[in-house]
Amino acid sequence: MKFVIGSDHAGFDYKEKIKVLLKELGHEVRDLGAFNAEPVDYPVFIRPVAEAVARGEFERGIVLGGSGNGEAIVANKVKGIRCTLCWSLETARWAREHNDANVLALGQRTIPPELALGIVRLWLATAFAGGRHLIRIRQIEKTD
């Protein structure tokens, strides 16, 4: 699978760990920055991730920050993006099963690194359930 990933300074360390995991699992990864932990404005790095997924250049994206909240907000401003902020294995599973999330937001200051990697693994492995959830996805698309 082709992934695009981006973070601000507060998500930089987890971004680097997630890139390693994705590559170990055989995925292609493009990093749009930030490229160090120096303070930056997250929209500069997050919007291009969402736009690349929306254009179909990548199958999924991952965005990171301190809380992940701002990153999810920015990503969801892009038509066609369903970005979900996940903080547990359950939220990661539901993000894919129920929402067909194509972008994952994580907060480095809110969860331990092992959990972040576990969330990514589960998010990768979980398929969209379709069915009644497809009706809702179509309703979301009408509001884009």
DSSP file (Angstrom, degrees, kcal/mol; ACC not computed):
  #  RESIDUE AA STRUCTURE BP1 BP2  ACC     N-H-->O    O-->H-N    N-H-->O    O-->H-N    TCO  KAPPA ALPHA  PHI   PSI    X-CA   Y-CA   Z-CA
    1    1 A M              0   0    0      0, 0.0    27,-2.1     0, 0.0     2,-0.6   0.000 360.0 360.0 360.0 147.7    0.0    0.0    0.0
    2    2 A K  E     -a   28   0A   0     25,-0.2    58,-1.5    27,-0.0    57,-1.5  -0.848 360.0-174.1 -99.0 123.8    1.2    3.6   -0.7
    3    3 A F  E     -ab  29  60A   0     25,-3.0    27,-2.0    -2,-0.6     2,-0.4  -0.857  16.6-160.8-116.7 149.2    1.2    5.9    2.3
    4    4 A V  E     -ab  30  61A   0     56,-1.6    58,-2.0    -2,-0.3     2,-0.3  -0.984  17.8-172.7-123.6 141.6    1.8    9.6    2.8
    5    5 A I  E     +ab  31  62A   0     25,-2.5    27,-2.8    -2,-0.4    28,-0.3  -0.974   9.6 167.6-138.4 146.4    2.7   10.9    6.2
    6    6 A G  E     + b   0  63A   0     56,-2.0    58,-1.8    -2,-0.3     2,-0.3  -0.992   1.7 169.6-156.0 155.9    3.2   14.3    7.8
    7    7 A S  E     - b   0  64A   0     26,-2.5    58,-0.2    -2,-0.3     2,-0.2  -0.956  28.3-120.3-153.2 169.1    3.5   15.9   11.2
    8    8 A D    >   -     0   0    0     56,-1.3     3,-1.1    -2,-0.3     4,-0.5  -0.392  55.8 -81.1 -97.4-170.1    4.4   19.0   13.0
    9    9 A H  G >  S+     0   0    0      1,-0.2     3,-0.8    31,-0.2     4,-0.4   0.846 128.9  58.2 -61.7 -34.9    7.2   19.2   15.5
   10   10 A A  G 3  S+     0   0    0      1,-0.2    -1,-0.2    30,-0.2    55,-0.2   0.613 113.3  38.1 -76.0 -11.5    5.1   17.7   18.3
   11   11 A G  G <> S+     0   0    0     -3,-1.1     4,-2.3    53,-0.4    -1,-0.2   0.334  86.7 103.2-113.8   3.8    4.4   14.5   16.3
   12   12 A F  H <> S+     0   0    0     -3,-0.8     4,-2.1    -4,-0.5     5,-0.2   0.893  77.5  50.7 -57.9 -47.5    7.9   14.2   14.7
   13   13 A D  H  > S+     0   0    0     -4,-0.4     4,-1.6     1,-0.2    -1,-0.2   0.916 113.6  44.5 -61.9 -43.8    9.2   11.4   16.9
   14   14 A Y  H  > S+     0   0    0      1,-0.2     4,-2.8     2,-0.2    -1,-0.2   0.877 108.8  58.5 -68.3 -35.6    6.2    9.1   16.4
   15   15 A K  H  X S+     0   0    0     -4,-2.3     4,-2.4     1,-0.2    -1,-0.2   0.927 105.8  49.2 -57.1 -44.8    6.2    9.9   12.6
   16   16 A E  H  X S+     0   0    0     -4,-2.1     4,-1.5     1,-0.2    -1,-0.2   0.893 112.3  47.7 -63.6 -40.1    9.7    8.6   12.4
   17   17 A K  H  X S+     0   0    0     -4,-1.6     4,-2.1     2,-0.2    -2,-0.2   0.893 111.6  50.2 -66.5 -40.6    8.7    5.4   14.3
   18   18 A I  H  X S+     0   0    0     -4,-2.8     4,-2.9     1,-0.2     5,-0.2   0.880 105.8  56.0 -68.5 -37.8    5.6    4.9   12.1
   19   19 A K  H  X S+     0   0    0     -4,-2.4     4,-2.3    -5,-0.2    -1,-0.2   0.922 108.1  48.8 -58.5 -43.9    7.7    5.3    8.9
   20   20 A V  H  X S+     0   0    0     -4,-1.5     4,-2.6     2,-0.2    -2,-0.2   0.938 111.9  49.0 -61.0 -47.3   10.0    2.5   10.1
   21   21 A L  H  X S+     0   0    0     -4,-2.1     4,-1.9     1,-0.2    -2,-0.2   0.936 111.1  49.2 -58.6 -48.8    7.0    0.2   10.9
   22   22 A L  H  <>S+     0   0    0     -4,-2.9     5,-2.6     1,-0.2    -1,-0.2   0.906 112.7  47.2 -60.4 -42.3    5.3    0.9    7.5
   23   23 A K  H ><5S+     0   0    0     -4,-2.3     3,-1.6    -5,-0.2    -1,-0.2   0.902 109.3  53.8 -66.3 -40.5    8.5    0.1    5.6
   24   24 A E  H 3<5S+     0   0    0     -4,-2.6    -1,-0.2     1,-0.3    -2,-0.2   0.840 106.5  53.7 -61.0 -32.2    9.1   -3.1    7.7
   25   25 A L  T 3<5S-     0   0    0     -4,-1.9    -1,-0.3    -5,-0.2    -2,-0.2   0.423 125.4-104.5 -83.3   1.1    5.5   -4.2    6.7
   26   26 A G  T < 5S+     0   0    0     -3,-1.6     2,-0.2     1,-0.3    -3,-0.2   0.621  73.5 138.7  90.1  14.4    6.4   -3.7    3.0
   27   27 A H      < -     0   0    0     -5,-2.6     2,-0.4    -6,-0.2    -1,-0.3  -0.598  54.1-120.0 -92.3 153.4    4.5   -0.4    2.4
   28   28 A E  E     -a    2   0A   0    -27,-2.1   -25,-3.0    -2,-0.2     2,-0.4  -0.764  33.8-167.4 -87.6 135.9    5.7    2.5    0.4
   29   29 A V  E     -a    3   0A   0     -2,-0.4     2,-0.5   -27,-0.2   -25,-0.2  -0.988  15.5-167.8-132.8 131.2    5.9    5.7    2.4
   30   30 A R  E     -a    4   0A   0    -27,-2.0   -25,-2.5    -2,-0.4     2,-0.6  -0.981  14.4-151.1-115.9 126.4    6.4    9.3    1.4
   31   31 A D  E     -a    5   0A   0     -2,-0.5   -25,-0.2   -27,-0.2     3,-0.1  -0.852  14.5-176.8 -99.6 120.0    7.2   11.8    4.2
   32   32 A L        -     0   0    0    -27,-2.8   -26,-0.2    -2,-0.6     3,-0.1   0.268  48.6-148.7 -98.6  10.3    6.0   15.4    3.6
   33   33 A G  S    S-     0   0    0      1,-0.3   -26,-2.5   -28,-0.3    -1,-0.4  -0.312  70.6-161.7  98.3 177.9    7.6   16.7    6.8
   34   34 A A        -     0   0    0    -28,-0.3    -1,-0.3     2,-0.1   -26,-0.1   0.575  42.4-165.0 -65.0 158.7    8.2   18.1    9.3
   35   35 A F        +     0   0    0     -2,-0.2     2,-0.3    -3,-0.1   -27,-0.0   0.282  64.6  14.6-108.5  10.1   11.8   16.9    9.1
   36   36 A N  S    S-     0   0    0      2,-0.2    -2,-0.1     0, 0.0   -24,-0.1  -0.944  84.8 -94.8-164.0-179.2   12.9   17.7   12.7
   37   37 A A  S    S+     0   0    0     -2,-0.3   -28,-0.1   -25,-0.1     3,-0.1   0.169  74.9 125.7 -95.6  17.9   11.4   18.7   16.0
   38   38 A E  S    S-     0   0    0      1,-0.1    -2,-0.2   -30,-0.0   -29,-0.1  -0.576  76.4 -88.7 -73.8 139.6   11.8   22.5   15.5
   39   39 A P        +     0   0    0      0, 0.0     2,-0.3     0, 0.0    -1,-0.1  -0.204  60.1 161.3 -54.9 132.4    8.5   24.4   16.1
   40   40 A V        -     0   0    0     -3,-0.1     2,-0.6    -6,-0.0   -31,-0.2  -0.890  46.3 -95.9-141.5 169.5    6.4   24.7   12.9
   41   41 A D    >   -     0   0    0     -2,-0.3     3,-1.3     1,-0.1     4,-0.5  -0.849  32.4-144.9 -92.6 118.3    2.8   25.4   12.0
   42   42 A Y  T >> S+     0   0    0     -2,-0.6     4,-2.3     1,-0.3     3,-1.4   0.786  90.1  66.5 -60.4 -33.4    1.0   22.1   11.4
   43   43 A P  H 3> S+     0   0    0      0, 0.0     4,-1.7     0, 0.0    -1,-0.3   0.841  92.7  64.1 -58.7 -28.8   -1.3   23.1    8.6
   44   44 A V  H <4 S+     0   0    0     -3,-1.3    -2,-0.2     1,-0.2   -36,-0.0   0.821 115.7  28.8 -61.1 -31.6    1.7   23.6    6.3
   45   45 A F  H <> S+     0   0    0     -3,-1.4     4,-0.7    -4,-0.5    -1,-0.2   0.710 120.3  51.6-101.6 -26.1    2.5   19.8    6.6
   46   46 A I  H  X S+     0   0    0     -4,-2.3     4,-2.1     2,-0.2     3,-0.5   0.912 100.8  57.2 -83.6 -44.3   -0.9   18.3    7.1
   47   47 A R  H  X S+     0   0    0     -4,-1.7     4,-2.8    -5,-0.2     5,-0.2   0.909 104.2  53.3 -57.0 -44.7   -2.9   19.8    4.3
   48   48 A P  H  > S+     0   0    0      0, 0.0     4,-2.0     0, 0.0    -1,-0.2   0.853 107.2  53.3 -60.5 -31.9   -0.6   18.4    1.6
   49   49 A V  H  X S+     0   0    0     -4,-0.7     4,-1.9    -3,-0.5    -2,-0.2   0.964 112.0  44.0 -63.3 -51.0   -0.9   14.9    3.1
   50   50 A A  H  X S+     0   0    0     -4,-2.1     4,-2.7     1,-0.2    -1,-0.2   0.896 113.1  51.4 -62.0 -41.6   -4.7   15.1    2.9
   51   51 A E  H  X S+     0   0    0     -4,-2.8     4,-2.1     1,-0.2    -1,-0.2   0.882 107.6  52.7 -64.4 -37.8   -4.6   16.6   -0.6
   52   52 A A  H  <>S+     0   0    0     -4,-2.0     5,-1.8    -5,-0.2     6,-0.9   0.885 112.1  45.3 -66.1 -38.4   -2.3   13.8   -1.9
   53   53 A V  H ><5S+     0   0    0     -4,-1.9     3,-1.3     4,-0.2    -2,-0.2   0.928 111.9  52.2 -68.1 -44.7   -4.8   11.2   -0.6
   54   54 A A  H 3<5S+     0   0    0     -4,-2.7    -2,-0.2     1,-0.3    -1,-0.2   0.847 107.2  52.7 -61.6 -34.6   -7.7   13.0   -2.0
   55   55 A R  T 3<5S-     0   0    0     -4,-2.1    -1,-0.3    -5,-0.2    -2,-0.2   0.601 116.2-116.3 -76.0 -10.9   -6.1   13.2   -5.4
   56   56 A G  T < 5S+     0   0    0     -3,-1.3    -3,-0.2    -4,-0.4    -2,-0.1   0.583  80.9 124.1  86.4  10.7   -5.5    9.4   -5.3
   57   57 A E  S   <S+     0   0    0     -5,-1.8     2,-0.3    -6,-0.2    -4,-0.2   0.781  80.3  27.1 -71.8 -25.7   -1.7    9.6   -5.3
   58   58 A F  S    S-     0   0    0     -6,-0.9    -2,-0.2    -5,-0.1   -55,-0.2  -0.972  71.3-137.9-135.4 148.5   -1.7    7.6   -2.1
   59   59 A E  S    S+     0   0    0    -57,-1.5     2,-0.3    -2,-0.3   -56,-0.2   0.875  85.7   1.0 -74.2 -37.5   -4.1    5.0   -0.7
   60   60 A R  E     -b    3   0A   0    -58,-1.5   -56,-1.6     2,-0.0     2,-0.3  -0.970  62.8-149.7-148.1 161.8   -4.0    6.3    2.9
   61   61 A G  E     -bc   4 103A   0     41,-2.2    43,-2.3    -2,-0.3     2,-0.4  -0.930   2.5-154.1-132.2 157.7   -2.4    9.0    5.0
   62   62 A I  E     -bc   5 104A   0    -58,-2.0   -56,-2.0    -2,-0.3     2,-0.4  -1.000  12.2-172.2-132.0 131.1   -1.2    9.5    8.6
   63   63 A V  E     -bc   6 105A   0     41,-3.1    43,-2.0    -2,-0.4     2,-0.3  -0.960   5.6-170.5-125.3 142.6   -1.0   12.8   10.3
   64   64 A L  E     +bc   7 106A   0    -58,-1.8   -56,-1.3    -2,-0.4   -53,-0.4  -0.963  16.7 141.9-136.9 149.2    0.5   13.5   13.7
   65   65 A G  E     - c   0 107A   0     41,-1.8    43,-3.0    -2,-0.3    44,-0.3  -0.813  65.1 -68.2-156.3-162.1    0.8   16.3   16.2
   66   66 A G  S    S+     0   0    0     41,-0.2    43,-2.5    -2,-0.2    44,-0.4   0.964 129.8   1.4 -65.9 -53.2    0.8   16.9   19.9
   67   67 A S  S    S-     0   0    0     40,-0.2    40,-0.3    41,-0.2    -1,-0.1   0.681  88.5-131.7-104.6 -26.0   -2.9   16.0   20.3
   68   68 A G  S  > S+     0   0    0     38,-0.2     4,-2.2    17,-0.1     5,-0.2   0.232  80.1 107.2  87.8 -12.6   -3.9   15.1   16.8
   69   69 A N  H  > S+     0   0    0      2,-0.2     4,-2.2     1,-0.2     5,-0.2   0.964  79.1  42.1 -63.8 -54.5   -6.9   17.3   17.0
   70   70 A G  H  > S+     0   0    0      1,-0.2     4,-2.5     2,-0.2    -1,-0.2   0.874 113.3  54.7 -61.0 -37.3   -5.7   20.2   14.8
   71   71 A E  H  > S+     0   0    0      1,-0.2     4,-2.5     2,-0.2    -1,-0.2   0.909 108.4  47.9 -63.4 -43.1   -4.3   17.7   12.3
   72   72 A A  H  X S+     0   0    0     -4,-2.2     4,-2.3     2,-0.2    -1,-0.2   0.898 110.9  52.1 -64.5 -40.1   -7.7   16.0   12.0
   73   73 A I  H  X S+     0   0    0     -4,-2.2     4,-0.5     2,-0.2    -2,-0.2   0.944 111.9  45.3 -61.4 -48.5   -9.4   19.3   11.6
   74   74 A V  H >< S+     0   0    0     -4,-2.5     3,-1.4     1,-0.2     4,-0.3   0.943 113.5  49.2 -61.0 -48.9   -7.1   20.4    8.8
   75   75 A A  H >< S+     0   0    0     -4,-2.5     3,-1.7     1,-0.3    -1,-0.2   0.896 106.8  55.7 -59.7 -40.7   -7.2   17.1    7.0
   76   76 A N  H 3< S+     0   0    0     -4,-2.3    -1,-0.3     1,-0.3    -2,-0.2   0.564  91.4  72.4 -73.3  -6.8  -11.0   17.0    7.1
   77   77 A K  T << S+     0   0    0     -3,-1.4     2,-0.5    -4,-0.5    -1,-0.3   0.639  82.0  88.4 -75.4 -14.4  -11.2   20.4    5.3
   78   78 A V  S X  S-     0   0    0     -3,-1.7     3,-1.9    -4,-0.3    66,-0.0  -0.753  91.0-112.1 -91.5 125.6  -10.1   18.6    2.2
   79   79 A K  T 3  S+     0   0    0     -2,-0.5     3,-0.1     1,-0.3    -2,-0.1  -0.276 100.8  22.3 -56.2 131.9  -12.9   17.1    0.1
   80   80 A G  T 3  S+     0   0    0      1,-0.3     2,-0.4    -4,-0.1    -1,-0.3   0.386  93.5 122.5  93.0  -3.2  -12.9   13.4    0.1
   81   81 A I    <   -     0   0    0     -3,-1.9     2,-0.4    -6,-0.2    -1,-0.3  -0.779  38.4-174.1 -97.4 136.4  -11.0   12.9    3.3
   82   82 A R        +     0   0    0     -2,-0.4    21,-1.3    18,-0.1    20,-1.1  -0.815  17.8 177.7-124.0  87.2  -12.3   11.0    6.2
   83   83 A C  E     -d  103   0A   0     -2,-0.4     2,-0.4   -11,-0.2    21,-0.2  -0.792   6.8-168.3 -96.6 130.5   -9.7   11.6    8.9
   84   84 A T  E     -d  104   0A   0     19,-1.9    21,-2.6    -2,-0.5     2,-0.6  -0.966  19.3-134.9-122.8 136.3  -10.2   10.1   12.3
   85   85 A L  E     -d  105   0A   0     -2,-0.4     2,-0.4    19,-0.2    21,-0.2  -0.775  28.8-166.3 -85.0 121.9   -8.4   10.8   15.5
   86   86 A C        +     0   0    0     19,-2.2    21,-0.4    -2,-0.6     3,-0.1  -0.914  27.5 162.9-117.5 140.2   -7.6    7.5   17.3
   87   87 A W        +     0   0    0     -2,-0.4     2,-0.3     1,-0.1    -1,-0.1   0.268  69.1  32.8-134.0   4.5   -6.4    7.0   20.8
   88   88 A S  S  > S-     0   0    0      1,-0.1     4,-1.7    23,-0.1    -1,-0.1  -0.958  83.4-105.2-153.3 167.3   -7.2    3.3   21.4
   89   89 A L  H  > S+     0   0    0     -2,-0.3     4,-2.4     1,-0.2     5,-0.2   0.885 119.6  55.1 -64.3 -37.5   -7.3    0.1   19.4
   90   90 A E  H  > S+     0   0    0      1,-0.2     4,-2.7     2,-0.2     5,-0.2   0.928 106.6  48.7 -62.6 -45.5  -11.1    0.3   19.5
   91   91 A T  H  > S+     0   0    0      1,-0.2     4,-1.9     2,-0.2    -1,-0.2   0.860 111.2  51.6 -65.4 -32.6  -11.2    3.7   17.9
   92   92 A A  H  X S+     0   0    0     -4,-1.7     4,-1.4     2,-0.2    -1,-0.2   0.923 111.0  47.1 -67.1 -43.6   -8.8    2.6   15.2
   93   93 A R  H  X S+     0   0    0     -4,-2.4     4,-3.1     1,-0.2     3,-0.4   0.940 114.7  46.0 -62.9 -47.4  -10.9   -0.5   14.4
   94   94 A W  H  X>S+     0   0    0     -4,-2.7     4,-2.3     1,-0.2     5,-1.1   0.841 104.3  63.0 -66.2 -32.8  -14.1    1.6   14.2
   95   95 A A  H  <5S+     0   0    0     -4,-1.9     6,-2.3    -5,-0.2     4,-0.4   0.894 116.0  30.8 -58.5 -39.7  -12.4    4.2   12.1
   96   96 A R  H  X5S+     0   0    0     -4,-1.4     4,-1.2    -3,-0.4    33,-0.2   0.923 123.2  45.7 -84.4 -49.2  -11.9    1.7    9.4
   97   97 A E  H  <5S+     0   0    0     -4,-3.1    32,-2.0    31,-0.2    33,-0.5   0.920 129.5  21.3 -62.1 -45.7  -14.9   -0.6    9.9
   98   98 A H  T  <5S+     0   0    0     -4,-2.3    -3,-0.2    -5,-0.2    -1,-0.2   0.795 135.8  28.7 -96.2 -32.3  -17.5    2.2   10.3
   99   99 A N  T  4<S-     0   0    0     -5,-1.1    -3,-0.2    -4,-0.4     3,-0.2   0.482  84.4-134.5-112.9  -5.1  -16.0    5.3    8.6
  100  100 A D     <  -     0   0    0     -4,-1.2    -4,-0.2    -6,-0.3   -18,-0.1   0.905  34.6-157.8  48.1  45.1  -13.7    3.9    6.0
  101  101 A A        -     0   0    0     -6,-2.3   -18,-0.2     1,-0.2    -1,-0.2  -0.287  22.6-174.8 -58.6 129.0  -11.1    6.4    7.3
  102  102 A N  S    S+     0   0    0    -20,-1.1   -41,-2.2     1,-0.2     2,-0.4   0.477  72.3  45.8-104.8  -5.6   -8.5    7.2    4.7
  103  103 A V  E    S-cd  61  83A   0    -21,-1.3   -19,-1.9   -43,-0.2     2,-0.4  -0.998  70.4-154.9-136.4 135.5   -6.4    9.4    7.0
  104  104 A L  E     -cd  62  84A   0    -43,-2.3   -41,-3.1    -2,-0.4     2,-0.4  -0.919   5.8-159.1-109.3 130.5   -5.4    8.6   10.6
  105  105 A A  E     -cd  63  85A   0    -21,-2.6   -19,-2.2    -2,-0.4     2,-0.3  -0.924  12.2-178.2-109.8 136.5   -4.6   11.3   13.1
  106  106 A L  E     -c   64   0A   0    -43,-2.0   -41,-1.8    -2,-0.4     2,-0.6  -0.970  20.8-139.9-132.7 148.1   -2.5   10.5   16.2
  107  107 A G  E >>  -c   65   0A   0    -21,-0.4     3,-1.4    -2,-0.3     4,-1.1  -0.932   4.2-162.7-110.6 114.8   -1.4   12.7   19.1
  108  108 A Q  T 34 S+     0   0    0    -43,-3.0   -42,-0.2    -2,-0.6   -41,-0.2   0.799  92.3  52.0 -64.4 -29.9    2.1   12.0   20.3
  109  109 A R  T 34 S+     0   0    0    -43,-2.5    -1,-0.3   -44,-0.3   -42,-0.1   0.439 109.6  50.7 -86.2   1.3    1.5   13.8   23.7
  110  110 A T  T <4 S+     0   0    0     -3,-1.4    -2,-0.2   -44,-0.4    -1,-0.2   0.658 109.6  33.2-114.5 -20.2   -1.6   11.7   24.4
  111  111 A I  S  < S-     0   0    0     -4,-1.1    -1,-0.2    -3,-0.1   -23,-0.1  -0.970  81.4-103.6-138.3 151.9   -0.7    8.0   23.9
  112  112 A P     >  -     0   0    0      0, 0.0     4,-2.1     0, 0.0     3,-0.4  -0.345  36.8-111.2 -71.1 157.9    2.5    5.9   24.5
  113  113 A P  H  > S+     0   0    0      0, 0.0     4,-2.3     0, 0.0     5,-0.2   0.852 115.5  56.1 -60.3 -36.8    4.6    5.0   21.4
  114  114 A E  H  > S+     0   0    0      1,-0.2     4,-2.0     2,-0.2     5,-0.1   0.897 109.1  47.4 -63.2 -39.2    3.7    1.3   21.7
  115  115 A L  H  > S+     0   0    0     -3,-0.4     4,-2.8     2,-0.2    -1,-0.2   0.904 108.6  54.6 -68.3 -40.8    0.0    2.1   21.5
  116  116 A A  H  X S+     0   0    0     -4,-2.1     4,-2.1     1,-0.2    -2,-0.2   0.926 110.7  45.7 -57.8 -45.1    0.5    4.4   18.6
  117  117 A L  H  X S+     0   0    0     -4,-2.3     4,-2.4     2,-0.2    -1,-0.2   0.880 112.1  51.7 -66.8 -37.6    2.2    1.6   16.6
  118  118 A G  H  X S+     0   0    0     -4,-2.0     4,-2.5     2,-0.2    -2,-0.2   0.891 108.3  51.6 -64.4 -39.5   -0.5   -0.8   17.6
  119  119 A I  H  X S+     0   0    0     -4,-2.8     4,-2.8     2,-0.2     5,-0.2   0.930 109.9  49.2 -61.6 -45.8   -3.1    1.6   16.4
  120  120 A V  H  X S+     0   0    0     -4,-2.1     4,-2.2     2,-0.2    -2,-0.2   0.932 111.1  49.9 -60.9 -46.0   -1.4    1.9   13.1
  121  121 A R  H  X S+     0   0    0     -4,-2.4     4,-1.8     1,-0.2    -1,-0.2   0.934 114.8  43.1 -58.1 -47.7   -1.1   -1.9   12.7
  122  122 A L  H  X S+     0   0    0     -4,-2.5     4,-1.4     1,-0.2    -1,-0.2   0.903 111.6  53.8 -67.5 -41.1   -4.8   -2.4   13.5
  123  123 A W  H  < S+     0   0    0     -4,-2.8    -1,-0.2     1,-0.2    -2,-0.2   0.867 110.9  48.1 -60.3 -37.4   -5.9    0.5   11.3
  124  124 A L  H  < S+     0   0    0     -4,-2.2    -1,-0.2    -5,-0.2    -2,-0.2   0.879 114.1  45.5 -67.8 -39.1   -3.9   -1.1    8.4
  125  125 A A  H  < S+     0   0    0     -4,-1.8     2,-0.4    -5,-0.2    -2,-0.2   0.610  93.3  92.6 -84.5 -13.6   -5.4   -4.6    9.0
  126  126 A T     <  -     0   0    0     -4,-1.4     2,-0.2    -3,-0.1     3,-0.0  -0.703  61.9-151.0 -93.3 129.4   -9.0   -3.6    9.4
  127  127 A A        -     0   0    0     -2,-0.4     2,-0.3     1,-0.1   -27,-0.1  -0.576  29.1 -96.3 -91.4 156.8  -11.3   -3.5    6.3
  128  128 A F        -     0   0    0     -2,-0.2   -31,-0.2     1,-0.1   -30,-0.1  -0.572  28.5-145.4 -69.0 132.0  -14.4   -1.3    5.8
  129  129 A A        -     0   0    0    -32,-2.0    -1,-0.1    -2,-0.3   -31,-0.1   0.717  25.8-169.9 -75.9 -21.5  -17.5   -3.2    6.9
  130  130 A G    >   +     0   0    0    -33,-0.5     3,-1.9     1,-0.1    -1,-0.2  -0.414  45.6  91.1  66.8-141.6  -19.7   -1.6    4.2
  131  131 A G  T >> S+     0   0    0      1,-0.3     3,-1.2     2,-0.2     4,-0.9  -0.249 107.6   0.8  55.8-131.9  -23.4   -2.4    4.6
  132  132 A R  H 3> S+     0   0    0      1,-0.3     4,-1.0     2,-0.2    -1,-0.3   0.764 132.1  62.0 -60.0 -25.4  -25.2    0.2    6.7
  133  133 A H  H <> S+     0   0    0     -3,-1.9     4,-2.2     1,-0.2    -1,-0.3   0.812  93.9  61.7 -71.8 -29.4  -22.0    2.1    7.1
  134  134 A L  H <> S+     0   0    0     -3,-1.2     4,-2.4     1,-0.2    -1,-0.2   0.885  99.0  56.2 -63.2 -38.6  -21.8    2.6    3.3
  135  135 A I  H  X S+     0   0    0     -4,-0.9     4,-1.6     1,-0.2    -1,-0.2   0.911 108.9  47.1 -58.0 -42.4  -25.0    4.6    3.4
  136  136 A R  H  X S+     0   0    0     -4,-1.0     4,-2.4     2,-0.2    -2,-0.2   0.878 108.3  54.0 -69.5 -38.6  -23.5    6.9    6.0
  137  137 A I  H  X S+     0   0    0     -4,-2.2     4,-2.4     1,-0.2    -1,-0.2   0.917 108.4  50.4 -61.6 -42.0  -20.3    7.4    4.0
  138  138 A R  H  X S+     0   0    0     -4,-2.4     4,-1.3     1,-0.2    -1,-0.2   0.870 109.1  51.6 -64.1 -36.1  -22.4    8.4    1.0
  139  139 A Q  H  X S+     0   0    0     -4,-1.6     4,-0.7     2,-0.2    -2,-0.2   0.898 109.0  50.5 -66.4 -39.8  -24.2   10.9    3.2
  140  140 A I  H >X S+     0   0    0     -4,-2.4     3,-1.3     1,-0.2     4,-0.6   0.924 106.7  54.9 -61.8 -44.5  -20.9   12.3    4.4
  141  141 A E  H >< S+     0   0    0     -4,-2.4     3,-0.8     1,-0.3    -1,-0.2   0.818 100.5  59.8 -61.2 -31.4  -19.8   12.7    0.7
  142  142 A K  H 3< S+     0   0    0     -4,-1.3    -1,-0.3     1,-0.2    -2,-0.2   0.758 103.3  52.1 -67.4 -23.6  -22.9   14.8    0.0
  143  143 A T  H <<        0   0    0     -3,-1.3    -1,-0.2    -4,-0.7    -2,-0.2   0.577 360.0 360.0 -89.0  -9.6  -21.8   17.3    2.6
  144  144 A D    <<        0   0    0     -3,-0.8    -1,-0.2    -4,-0.6    -2,-0.1   0.501 360.0 360.0 -62.3 360.0  -18.3   17.7    1.1
